[in-house]
């Protein structure tokens, strides 16, 4: 008599029969077990029709009385096999392979409906045409929901194969938790992505995401509204920005739109004041120590509090979202209800999706955040980030190929056009002809240095506390000193 583990999987074909004495980790890699990622959350109810410890004698299967108590062990082992298979790319939202060598990859991105969403579907289709055995399943996640959903998926072992990577402290936490793969980039990959962008996604010499665009932040504005208000040049100092605010109010236009409901867009005003008030070394050291004791942090809050006195933002800014609908801050700029918005380089793509004709605002311009008198930061320094994509720890090898595909010249050109973005592939930067992107790229190239968005640089917990404290200041519920105090408190909690 031989005791064996039987896993009958009607959707995958052959069963797995292994003597329990011989069961090894290698059996967990059997194709028809590992590919249970197709199960869509029902793997134990539908896929595994029969799991049990059986006896084999003279070629027939019978259930013995002595082994009934062991049947629970068999089910446990079967579940372990299924769970191992599911971990590769998630559960209901993830892809996987099949016994015939076909693979489905899941991608989480944050494009809004419009050209960006269309790009991702076209990219998936084009890659499948080149690699018929690989299917790309695109899932758009609302930007404000992405971080929370992704962290939950990573923690539960149900992460997508490929996902948008914020970088900074958020990526560091994923690396520390062993939730992402290091990428083995070829010389061609590095050339396509560009050394500075690759460095932005590197930790201790290892690369953890493939960058696709650069995101210099600045103030997007309506040239037409500036002209109507008699503003003849873009502001370069805070005094000039406050003067522009007064002129725009005189023509009954909201000077600046901000979606404070989402917290982070409001906090970006504080980030940029900190960029001007704090030295580069202070900003970098804070990323290591998570201590915000330098006076520049409170000074940045004082600058924001002073700016708030001229009432630069639209009515109801505390309850406005940033990107969702015509009433959002981006929507207000898209429909000439507001003249300016501080935002990263993804904003043109969002704005284009919110104009009445779903086309880019023809008078859209861009200028860098104004200089702040007496600050320790270089006045040319720029706040910015990267868009890139990581692989979850169990993503199949085919996922790396799709990342490589995203930084090829043709895909970078298409990405840049769809998102009105600045691609990392220099051979594709010829498509950067829109005036706002030309201005942003010129400022980025002239900047003494670039600093990542602070909630990204300092990690999710610290960043969220900072963002909340900034909104409290804007709502009159907190002070400039509270921003540093609350941020330090969050850092102390770990």
C-alpha positions in Angstrom: 0.0 0.0 0.0 1.3 3.5 -0.9 -0.1 6.7 0.6 -0.4 9.5 -2.0 -1.7 13.1 -2.3 -4.2 13.5 -5.0 -5.0 17.0 -6.3 -7.7 16.7 -9.0 -8.1 19.9 -11.0 -10.8 19.6 -13.6 -9.9 22.9 -15.3 -6.2 22.2 -15.6 -6.2 18.6 -16.7 -3.8 16.1 -15.0 -3.8 15.3 -11.4 -0.8 15.4 -9.1 0.0 12.1 -7.4 2.9 12.3 -4.9 3.9 9.9 -2.2 3.7 11.9 1.0 7.2 10.7 2.0 8.5 12.1 -1.3 6.7 15.5 -1.2 9.2 18.3 -1.8 9.0 22.0 -2.5 9.5 21.2 -6.2 6.0 19.8 -6.3 4.6 23.2 -5.5 5.8 24.4 -8.9 3.7 21.9 -10.9 2.1 23.8 -13.8 -1.5 22.9 -13.1 -1.1 23.9 -9.5 0.8 27.1 -9.9 -1.6 28.4 -12.6 -4.5 28.4 -10.2 -4.3 32.1 -10.4 -7.1 31.9 -12.8 -9.3 30.8 -10.0 -10.7 34.3 -9.3 -11.1 33.7 -5.6 -12.9 30.4 -6.0 -9.9 28.0 -6.2 -10.9 25.8 -3.3 -14.6 25.5 -4.2 -14.4 25.0 -8.0 -10.8 24.2 -9.0 -10.0 21.5 -6.6 -12.8 19.0 -7.0 -11.2 16.3 -5.0 -8.4 16.6 -2.5 -7.5 13.8 -0.1 -5.1 11.3 1.2 -5.9 8.1 -0.7 -4.6 4.6 -0.8 -3.5 2.9 -3.9 -3.7 -0.9 -4.1 -3.7 -3.0 -7.3 -4.3 0.2 -9.3 -7.6 1.1 -7.6 -8.3 4.0 -5.2 -10.1 3.3 -1.9 -10.6 5.3 1.2 -9.4 3.5 4.3 -10.9 4.0 7.8 -7.4 4.6 9.2 -6.8 7.5 6.9 -10.0 9.5 7.5 -8.3 11.5 10.2 -5.5 12.3 7.9 -7.8 13.7 5.3 -7.7 17.1 6.9 -3.9 17.1 6.5 -4.3 16.4 2.8 -6.7 19.3 2.5 -4.3 21.5 4.3 -1.5 20.5 1.9 -3.8 21.1 -1.0 -4.6 24.6 0.2 -0.9 25.3 0.6 -0.4 24.2 -3.0 -3.2 26.5 -4.2 -2.0 29.4 -2.1 1.5 29.0 -3.5 0.1 29.1 -7.0 -2.0 32.2 -6.2 0.8 34.2 -4.7 2.5 34.7 -8.1 0.2 37.5 -9.2 -2.6 37.8 -6.8 -6.1 36.4 -6.7 -9.0 37.8 -8.5 -7.0 40.7 -9.9 -4.0 38.8 -11.1 -2.9 36.8 -14.0 -0.8 33.7 -14.6 0.1 31.0 -16.9 -1.5 27.8 -18.2 -0.4 24.3 -19.1 0.0 25.3 -22.7 2.6 28.0 -21.9 0.2 31.0 -22.1 0.6 33.7 -19.5 -1.7 36.5 -18.4 -0.1 39.5 -16.6 -2.0 42.0 -14.5 -1.1 45.7 -14.6 -2.3 48.3 -12.1 -2.1 51.9 -13.4 -3.8 55.1 -12.6 -4.8 56.6 -16.0 -8.1 58.6 -16.2 -10.6 57.8 -19.0 -9.4 59.3 -22.2 -6.1 59.2 -24.1 -4.2 57.7 -21.1 -6.5 54.8 -20.7 -6.6 54.3 -24.4 -2.8 54.1 -24.5 -2.7 51.3 -22.0 -5.2 49.2 -23.9 -3.3 49.8 -27.1 0.0 48.9 -25.5 -1.4 45.6 -24.2 -2.8 44.8 -27.6 0.5 45.6 -29.3 2.5 43.5 -26.9 0.2 40.6 -27.3 0.6 40.8 -31.1 4.4 40.6 -30.7 4.1 37.9 -28.0 0.9 35.8 -28.6 1.5 33.7 -25.5 1.3 36.7 -23.2 -1.9 38.5 -22.5 -1.8 41.8 -20.6 -4.8 42.6 -18.3 -5.0 46.3 -17.6 -6.7 47.6 -14.5 -7.1 51.3 -13.9 -7.1 52.3 -10.2 -8.2 55.8 -9.2 -5.0 57.6 -8.2 -6.2 58.5 -4.7 -7.1 54.9 -4.1 -4.1 53.3 -5.5 -1.6 53.4 -2.6 -4.1 52.0 -0.1 -5.3 49.2 -2.4 -1.8 48.3 -3.5 -0.5 48.1 0.0 -3.4 45.8 1.0 -2.7 43.6 -2.0 1.0 43.4 -1.3 0.5 42.6 2.3 -2.1 39.9 1.5 0.0 38.3 -1.2 -2.6 39.2 -3.9 -0.6 41.9 -5.6 -0.8 42.5 -9.4 2.2 41.3 -11.4 3.1 44.9 -12.5 2.1 48.1 -10.7 2.8 51.8 -10.7 5.7 52.6 -8.4 5.9 55.9 -6.5 9.5 55.4 -5.4 11.2 57.0 -2.4 10.3 55.8 1.1 7.2 53.9 -0.2 9.4 51.8 -2.5 12.0 51.3 0.3 9.3 49.9 2.5 8.3 47.4 -0.2 12.0 46.4 -0.7 12.4 45.9 3.0 9.4 43.7 3.1 10.5 41.6 0.2 7.4 42.6 -1.8 9.1 43.6 -5.1 11.7 42.2 -7.5 15.0 43.7 -8.3 15.2 44.2 -12.1 18.1 42.9 -14.1 18.3 45.7 -16.7 20.3 45.1 -19.9 22.5 47.8 -21.5 19.6 48.5 -23.9 17.1 48.9 -21.0 19.4 51.4 -19.3 20.0 53.4 -22.4 16.2 53.5 -23.1 15.3 54.5 -19.6 18.2 57.0 -19.1 20.7 56.9 -16.2 19.1 59.7 -14.1 15.7 58.0 -14.1 17.1 54.6 -13.4 19.0 56.0 -10.5 15.8 57.4 -9.1 14.4 53.9 -8.7 17.6 52.4 -7.4 18.4 51.3 -3.8 21.9 50.1 -2.8 22.8 49.5 -6.5 19.7 47.5 -7.4 16.9 48.8 -9.6 13.3 48.1 -8.4 11.2 49.9 -11.1 11.4 50.7 -14.8 10.9 54.5 -15.2 8.6 55.7 -18.0 8.5 59.5 -17.6 9.9 62.4 -15.6 7.6 64.7 -13.7 8.9 68.2 -13.0 6.3 70.0 -10.9 5.3 73.6 -11.5 2.4 75.9 -11.9 0.1 75.3 -14.9 -1.8 78.3 -16.1 -4.2 79.7 -18.7 -2.4 82.1 -21.0 -5.8 83.6 -22.1 -6.8 84.3 -18.5 -3.4 85.8 -17.7 -3.8 88.1 -20.8 -7.3 89.2 -19.8 -6.0 90.0 -16.3 -3.2 92.1 -17.7 -0.5 89.7 -16.5 2.3 90.1 -19.1 4.9 87.7 -17.7 4.9 84.6 -15.5 5.7 85.3 -11.8 9.2 84.5 -10.6 8.9 85.7 -7.0 6.2 85.3 -4.4 5.5 89.0 -4.5 4.8 88.7 -8.3 2.6 85.7 -7.7 0.5 87.6 -5.1 0.2 90.5 -7.6 -1.1 88.0 -10.2 -3.6 86.7 -7.7 -5.0 90.2 -7.2 -5.3 90.9 -10.9 -7.1 87.6 -11.6 -9.6 88.4 -8.7 -10.3 91.7 -10.4 -11.7 89.9 -13.5 -13.7 87.5 -11.3 -11.6 84.4 -11.9 -10.4 82.0 -9.2 -6.6 82.7 -9.2 -5.5 79.2 -8.2 -7.4 75.9 -8.0 -6.4 73.2 -5.4 -8.0 70.0 -4.6 -7.5 70.0 -0.8 -10.1 67.2 -0.3 -7.4 64.8 -1.5 -4.8 66.3 0.9 -1.7 65.8 -1.2 -2.4 68.5 -3.7 -2.7 71.0 -0.9 0.4 69.7 0.7 2.4 70.2 -2.5 2.3 74.0 -1.7 4.1 73.3 1.5 6.5 71.0 -0.2 7.6 73.7 -2.6 7.9 76.3 0.2 10.1 73.7 2.0 12.1 73.2 -1.2 12.9 76.9 -1.2 13.4 77.3 2.6 15.4 74.1 3.3 18.8 73.3 2.0 19.3 70.2 -0.2 21.3 68.6 2.6 18.5 69.2 5.1 15.9 67.6 2.8 18.1 64.6 2.2 19.1 64.1 5.8 15.5 64.1 6.8 14.9 61.1 4.6 17.5 59.2 6.6 16.7 60.4 10.1 13.0 61.2 9.7 13.6 64.1 12.0 12.1 67.5 11.1 13.7 69.8 13.6 15.4 72.3 11.3 13.7 75.7 11.6 13.2 75.7 7.8 10.3 73.3 8.2 8.3 75.7 10.3 9.5 78.6 8.1 7.9 76.8 5.1 4.7 76.6 7.0 4.9 80.3 7.8 5.3 81.1 4.1 2.2 79.1 3.3 0.2 80.8 6.1 1.3 84.2 4.8 0.3 83.3 1.3 -3.2 82.1 2.5 -3.9 85.7 3.7 -4.3 86.9 0.1 -6.9 84.1 -0.4 -5.4 82.7 -3.6 -7.6 79.6 -3.9 -11.1 79.0 -5.1 -14.1 79.0 -2.8 -14.6 75.6 -1.3 -11.1 74.4 -2.0 -11.1 72.3 1.1 -13.9 70.1 -0.3 -12.8 70.0 -3.9 -11.1 67.0 -5.4 -8.1 67.3 -7.6 -8.7 65.3 -10.7 -12.3 63.9 -10.7 -14.8 65.8 -12.9 -15.2 69.4 -14.2 -15.5 70.7 -10.6 -12.1 69.4 -9.6 -9.1 71.6 -9.5 -7.8 70.3 -12.8 -11.4 70.6 -14.2 -11.6 74.2 -13.2 -8.4 75.0 -15.1 -9.5 72.9 -18.0 -12.7 74.9 -18.2 -11.2 78.4 -17.5 -12.9 78.6 -14.1 -9.5 79.0 -12.5 -6.2 80.4 -13.9 -3.6 78.3 -12.2 -2.9 75.0 -10.5 0.3 73.7 -8.9 0.8 70.1 -10.0 3.2 67.5 -11.4 3.8 66.8 -15.1 0.9 64.3 -15.3 -1.5 67.3 -15.1 -1.8 68.0 -18.8 -3.1 64.5 -19.4 -5.7 65.0 -16.7 -6.7 68.4 -18.0 -7.2 67.1 -21.5 -9.6 64.5 -20.3 -11.7 67.2 -18.5 -12.1 69.8 -21.3 -15.5 69.9 -23.1 -14.0 68.4 -26.3 -11.6 66.0 -24.5 -8.6 67.7 -26.1 -5.8 69.7 -24.6 -6.4 73.2 -23.4 -4.9 75.2 -26.3 -3.6 78.1 -24.0 -2.0 75.9 -21.4 1.3 77.2 -20.1 3.8 76.3 -17.3 6.2 78.1 -15.0 8.4 76.9 -12.1 7.5 77.6 -8.5 8.6 81.2 -7.6 11.7 82.0 -5.6 11.3 82.7 -1.9 13.5 85.5 -0.5 16.1 84.3 2.1 15.6 80.6 1.6 18.4 78.1 2.0 17.3 76.1 -1.0 18.6 76.9 -4.5 16.0 79.1 -6.3 16.3 76.9 -9.4 15.7 73.6 -7.6 12.6 71.8 -8.7 10.2 69.4 -7.1 9.5 66.3 -9.2 9.2 62.6 -9.4 9.1 59.7 -11.8 6.4 57.4 -13.2 7.6 53.8 -13.3 6.5 50.3 -12.8 7.6 47.5 -10.5 7.2 43.8 -10.5 5.6 42.1 -7.4 7.8 39.4 -5.8 6.1 36.5 -7.6 5.5 38.0 -11.0 6.5 35.6 -13.7 9.5 36.3 -15.9 7.4 37.4 -18.8 6.5 40.5 -16.8 10.0 41.9 -17.2 9.6 41.8 -21.0 6.6 44.1 -20.8 8.6 46.6 -18.8 11.3 46.6 -21.4 8.6 47.1 -24.1 7.3 50.2 -22.3 10.7 52.1 -22.7 11.2 51.4 -26.4 11.2 54.5 -28.6 7.8 53.9 -30.2 6.1 53.1 -27.0 7.7 56.1 -25.3 6.5 58.3 -28.1 3.0 57.0 -27.8 3.1 57.3 -24.0 4.2 60.9 -24.2 1.5 61.8 -26.6 -1.2 60.1 -24.6 -0.2 61.6 -21.3 1.3 64.9 -22.6 4.3 63.7 -20.6 8.1 63.9 -20.9 9.4 60.4 -21.7 12.6 59.1 -20.2 13.8 57.7 -23.6 15.8 60.6 -25.1 15.2 59.2 -28.6 11.5 59.8 -28.0 11.8 63.3 -26.5 11.5 64.8 -30.0 7.7 64.5 -29.4 8.0 67.1 -26.6 6.7 70.1 -28.5 3.9 71.4 -26.4 4.9 74.7 -24.9 4.1 73.7 -21.3 6.3 70.6 -21.6 9.1 72.5 -23.3 9.1 75.0 -20.5 9.1 72.2 -17.9 11.9 70.3 -19.6 14.0 73.4 -19.8 13.5 74.2 -16.2 14.3 70.6 -15.2 17.5 70.6 -17.2 18.6 73.9 -15.7 17.7 73.0 -12.1 20.6 72.8 -9.6 18.9 69.6 -8.3 15.5 67.8 -8.2 13.8 66.7 -5.1 11.1 63.9 -5.0 7.7 64.7 -3.6 8.0 64.7 0.1 5.3 62.2 1.0 7.0 59.8 -1.4 10.5 60.6 -0.1 9.7 60.2 3.5 7.3 57.3 3.3 3.6 56.8 3.5 3.1 57.2 7.3 5.2 60.3 7.7 3.9 61.7 4.4 0.3 61.2 5.3 0.9 63.0 8.6 2.6 65.9 6.9 -0.2 66.2 4.3 -2.9 66.1 7.0 -1.1 68.8 9.0 -0.9 71.1 6.0 -4.6 70.7 5.3 -5.3 71.6 8.9 -3.2 74.8 8.5 -5.2 75.7 5.4 -8.5 75.0 7.3 -7.5 77.2 10.2 -7.2 74.2 12.5 -3.4 74.1 12.9 -0.3 76.2 12.8 3.0 76.2 10.9 4.7 74.7 13.9 2.1 71.9 14.0 3.3 70.6 10.6 6.8 69.7 11.9 5.4 68.6 15.3 2.8 66.2 13.8 5.3 64.9 11.2 7.9 64.2 13.9 5.2 62.4 16.0 4.4 60.1 13.0 8.0 59.4 12.4 8.5 58.4 16.1 5.7 55.8 15.8 7.5 54.2 12.9 
